[in-house]
Amino acid sequence: MSEASRSQRLFFALWPDAGERRQLAALLPVLAQGGGRPVPADNLHLTLAFLGQVTPAQRQCMEAWADTLNPPPLELILDRLEHWPGPRIAWLGPSAWPEALDVLAASLAEGMRQCGLQPDTRPYTPHVTLLRKAPGLPAVPTGLPVPWRTRSFVLCESRSDGDGVVYRVLRRWDA
C-alpha cells in the first residue's frame, strides 16, 4: 500500500532545533536515575495537536488548514518539571507561555473539527515528555531552564518499528 493511500498516525508539534534538542537530551540520563524510560532524543517535541489515525483525505484537509495559519515566532522558557501519575509521564514545560501558543493549538483543534477529527477536550498544557513509566517526579537536574525559540511548527508521523516509536517530520510551516 502506498503512503498516499494508507492512514497515518499524525500530530502537529513544535520541533526543537539541534541546540535545544541537545539541552533537553542532556536532562534525560539524570532524570532516568529515578526510574522511568527516557524518550529517545530524536523524539523530543512539544505537541500542539494530536490527530491520531487519519485518512489521506483528513491529512490533506489538515495540511490545507495549517496553510491558513500564520503564527508569530514563539519564545518559551521550559522551567516546570512535572509528573502525571496516571500515564506515568515526567515532563518539562513552561510556567507561562505566550497567548499565541494557545491560539495556535486552538486553531489546530478547530481544524480537526472541520476535517472530521476529534480534538482533545482537556485544557492545553504545553509540555515535552521526557520519561515514560516514571514512578514519580524525578530530582530536578541542572540545566534548567531550557529556552526555546521557534519560528515554525511541523506535522509529524508516529510509527512503531522493532525498536520502538519513531517520529518523522512530514512538513514544516514557518512563522
Summary of the structure (lengths in Angstrom):
residues: 175
radius of gyration: 16.1
end to end distance: 34.2
largest distance: 47.0
contacts: 508
relative contact order: 0.27
helix: 28%
strand: 38%
